[in-house]
């Protein structure tokens, strides 16, 4: 990824910036830049983590019937598979968002 020097970070205003390859936001290299091992900035990473945590909360809040030992086992297996598929769906939706869709969503959150 090529670093470009331009205006300032959209979050903190620092001057040494790079452009996120996912959302095209100008972010500082030191704090909000591309996360190690990922292909997006820390702002996008926070967005992904928030969506995954929401799925985990829904998973944890579901009531399960553990009246029979065998049923409890299979109920837990089904719930865990459901969570894994939900997390996969969230990651895929996250990856498919265009920079325009991301910017539009961020503007709506700020309003």
VOLUM-83873 format. One record per residue (C-alpha): residue in one letter; x, y, z; residue number from 1. Coordinates in pm, 1 decimal, padded with zeros to 6 digits. Each point is the difference from the previous one (the first is absolute). Layout:
VOLUM-83873
<r aa="A" px="X" py="Y" pz="Z" i="NUM"/>
...
This chain:
VOLUM-83873
<r aa="X" px="00000.0" py="00000.0" pz="00000.0" i="1"/>
<r aa="X" px="00140.1" py="00336.2" pz="-00094.6" i="2"/>
<r aa="X" px="00001.2" py="00275.2" pz="00257.5" i="3"/>
<r aa="X" px="-00116.3" py="00336.7" pz="-00118.3" i="4"/>
<r aa="X" px="00045.1" py="00325.2" pz="00180.0" i="5"/>
<r aa="X" px="-00304.4" py="00219.6" pz="-00018.0" i="6"/>
<r aa="X" px="-00215.1" py="00193.7" pz="00241.5" i="7"/>
<r aa="X" px="-00066.6" py="-00154.1" pz="00339.9" i="8"/>
<r aa="X" px="-00146.7" py="-00305.1" pz="00169.8" i="9"/>
<r aa="X" px="-00379.9" py="00004.4" pz="-00005.5" i="10"/>
<r aa="X" px="-00008.8" py="-00111.5" pz="00363.6" i="11"/>
<r aa="X" px="00278.2" py="00174.8" pz="00190.0" i="12"/>
<r aa="X" px="00140.6" py="00258.0" pz="-00242.1" i="13"/>
<r aa="X" px="00360.9" py="-00126.5" pz="-00007.0" i="14"/>
<r aa="X" px="00188.5" py="00085.0" pz="-00316.2" i="15"/>
<r aa="X" px="00177.4" py="-00323.5" pz="-00104.8" i="16"/>
<r aa="X" px="-00283.9" py="-00191.9" pz="-00162.4" i="17"/>
<r aa="X" px="-00081.3" py="-00295.6" pz="-00221.7" i="18"/>
<r aa="X" px="-00316.7" py="-00097.4" pz="-00180.2" i="19"/>
<r aa="X" px="-00195.1" py="-00302.5" pz="00120.4" i="20"/>
<r aa="X" px="-00029.8" py="-00243.2" pz="-00292.1" i="21"/>
<r aa="X" px="-00351.1" py="-00098.0" pz="00111.2" i="22"/>
<r aa="X" px="-00178.7" py="00325.1" pz="00082.1" i="23"/>
<r aa="X" px="00244.1" py="00247.8" pz="-00163.4" i="24"/>
<r aa="X" px="00005.3" py="00211.1" pz="00316.1" i="25"/>
<r aa="X" px="00307.4" py="00207.9" pz="00079.7" i="26"/>
<r aa="X" px="00138.9" py="-00140.6" pz="00324.4" i="27"/>
<r aa="X" px="00321.8" py="00064.1" pz="00190.3" i="28"/>
<r aa="X" px="00272.2" py="-00261.0" pz="-00026.9" i="29"/>
<r aa="X" px="00074.4" py="-00010.5" pz="00374.4" i="30"/>
<r aa="X" px="-00343.2" py="-00047.5" pz="00156.8" i="31"/>
<r aa="X" px="-00276.2" py="-00065.0" pz="-00251.2" i="32"/>
<r aa="X" px="00194.6" py="-00150.2" pz="-00291.4" i="33"/>
<r aa="X" px="-00033.4" py="-00343.2" pz="-00154.1" i="34"/>
<r aa="X" px="-00024.2" py="-00264.8" pz="00271.2" i="35"/>
<r aa="X" px="00278.2" py="-00260.1" pz="-00002.3" i="36"/>
<r aa="X" px="-00120.6" py="-00318.2" pz="-00168.6" i="37"/>
<r aa="X" px="-00311.2" py="00168.7" pz="-00140.1" i="38"/>
<r aa="X" px="-00075.3" py="00184.6" pz="-00319.3" i="39"/>
<r aa="X" px="-00178.2" py="00293.6" pz="00157.1" i="40"/>
<r aa="X" px="00048.6" py="00284.8" pz="00245.7" i="41"/>
<r aa="X" px="-00071.5" py="-00010.3" pz="00372.2" i="42"/>
<r aa="X" px="-00329.6" py="00182.9" pz="-00055.4" i="43"/>
<r aa="X" px="-00119.6" py="-00283.4" pz="-00227.3" i="44"/>
<r aa="X" px="00137.6" py="-00252.6" pz="00250.0" i="45"/>
<r aa="X" px="-00206.6" py="00158.4" pz="00279.2" i="46"/>
<r aa="X" px="-00307.8" py="-00022.5" pz="-00222.4" i="47"/>
<r aa="X" px="00060.1" py="-00371.1" pz="-00065.1" i="48"/>
<r aa="X" px="00065.6" py="-00076.7" pz="00366.6" i="49"/>
<r aa="X" px="-00318.9" py="00183.1" pz="00100.0" i="50"/>
<r aa="X" px="-00210.1" py="-00207.7" pz="-00241.8" i="51"/>
<r aa="X" px="00161.9" py="-00325.6" pz="00114.6" i="52"/>
<r aa="X" px="-00055.0" py="00090.5" pz="00366.3" i="53"/>
<r aa="X" px="-00366.6" py="00071.1" pz="-00074.3" i="54"/>
<r aa="X" px="-00034.3" py="-00348.4" pz="-00147.7" i="55"/>
<r aa="X" px="00165.6" py="-00146.2" pz="00311.2" i="56"/>
<r aa="X" px="-00242.8" py="00186.8" pz="00226.9" i="57"/>
<r aa="X" px="-00296.5" py="-00140.9" pz="-00193.4" i="58"/>
<r aa="X" px="00153.2" py="-00347.7" pz="00025.7" i="59"/>
<r aa="X" px="00052.9" py="00033.8" pz="00375.9" i="60"/>
<r aa="X" px="-00349.9" py="00136.9" pz="00058.6" i="61"/>
<r aa="X" px="-00186.2" py="-00285.5" pz="-00169.2" i="62"/>
<r aa="X" px="-00176.3" py="-00234.1" pz="00234.8" i="63"/>
<r aa="X" px="00085.0" py="-00366.1" pz="-00042.0" i="64"/>
<r aa="X" px="-00190.7" py="-00297.9" pz="00132.1" i="65"/>
<r aa="X" px="00243.8" py="-00220.2" pz="00190.2" i="66"/>
<r aa="X" px="-00261.9" py="-00232.9" pz="00147.8" i="67"/>
<r aa="X" px="00148.3" py="-00313.7" pz="-00155.2" i="68"/>
<r aa="X" px="00377.3" py="-00060.9" pz="-00007.0" i="69"/>
<r aa="X" px="00003.1" py="-00113.9" pz="-00362.9" i="70"/>
<r aa="X" px="-00222.7" py="00288.8" pz="-00103.1" i="71"/>
<r aa="X" px="00224.3" py="00241.5" pz="00184.5" i="72"/>
<r aa="X" px="00302.4" py="-00121.6" pz="-00193.1" i="73"/>
<r aa="X" px="-00166.4" py="00029.9" pz="-00340.1" i="74"/>
<r aa="X" px="-00162.0" py="00328.5" pz="00089.7" i="75"/>
<r aa="X" px="00342.2" py="00139.5" pz="00085.6" i="76"/>
<r aa="X" px="00152.1" py="-00138.1" pz="-00321.9" i="77"/>
<r aa="X" px="-00274.8" py="00153.9" pz="-00211.7" i="78"/>
<r aa="X" px="00033.7" py="00334.0" pz="00179.5" i="79"/>
<r aa="X" px="00377.0" py="00008.0" pz="-00052.3" i="80"/>
<r aa="X" px="-00033.2" py="-00085.2" pz="-00368.6" i="81"/>
<r aa="X" px="-00261.1" py="00274.0" pz="-00031.9" i="82"/>
<r aa="X" px="00239.5" py="00248.8" pz="00162.4" i="83"/>
<r aa="X" px="00284.6" py="-00106.2" pz="-00230.1" i="84"/>
<r aa="X" px="-00220.2" py="00044.4" pz="-00307.1" i="85"/>
<r aa="X" px="-00119.8" py="00338.1" pz="00125.4" i="86"/>
<r aa="X" px="00358.6" py="00117.2" pz="00053.4" i="87"/>
<r aa="X" px="00089.4" py="-00122.0" pz="-00350.3" i="88"/>
<r aa="X" px="-00296.8" py="00189.2" pz="-00145.8" i="89"/>
<r aa="X" px="00102.4" py="00318.0" pz="00185.2" i="90"/>
<r aa="X" px="00359.1" py="-00024.7" pz="-00128.7" i="91"/>
<r aa="X" px="-00120.6" py="-00053.5" pz="-00356.1" i="92"/>
<r aa="X" px="-00240.2" py="00295.8" pz="00017.5" i="93"/>
<r aa="X" px="00282.4" py="00208.4" pz="00150.0" i="94"/>
<r aa="X" px="00231.5" py="-00091.2" pz="-00288.2" i="95"/>
<r aa="X" px="-00262.7" py="00076.9" pz="-00267.6" i="96"/>
<r aa="X" px="-00070.4" py="00357.3" pz="00107.5" i="97"/>
<r aa="X" px="00121.8" py="00260.5" pz="-00245.3" i="98"/>
<r aa="X" px="00182.2" py="00313.6" pz="00120.5" i="99"/>
<r aa="X" px="-00311.2" py="00202.9" pz="-00086.8" i="100"/>
<r aa="X" px="-00222.3" py="-00224.8" pz="00213.1" i="101"/>
<r aa="X" px="00246.1" py="00026.0" pz="00289.7" i="102"/>
<r aa="X" px="00018.0" py="00381.1" pz="-00017.5" i="103"/>
<r aa="X" px="-00380.2" py="00024.8" pz="-00020.7" i="104"/>
<r aa="X" px="-00041.1" py="-00222.2" pz="00308.0" i="105"/>
<r aa="X" px="00257.1" py="00201.4" pz="00196.1" i="106"/>
<r aa="X" px="-00176.2" py="00325.5" pz="-00085.3" i="107"/>
<r aa="X" px="-00331.2" py="-00146.5" pz="00120.6" i="108"/>
<r aa="X" px="00160.5" py="-00107.0" pz="00328.9" i="109"/>
<r aa="X" px="00138.3" py="00349.3" pz="00060.0" i="110"/>
<r aa="X" px="-00340.2" py="00161.4" pz="-00058.9" i="111"/>
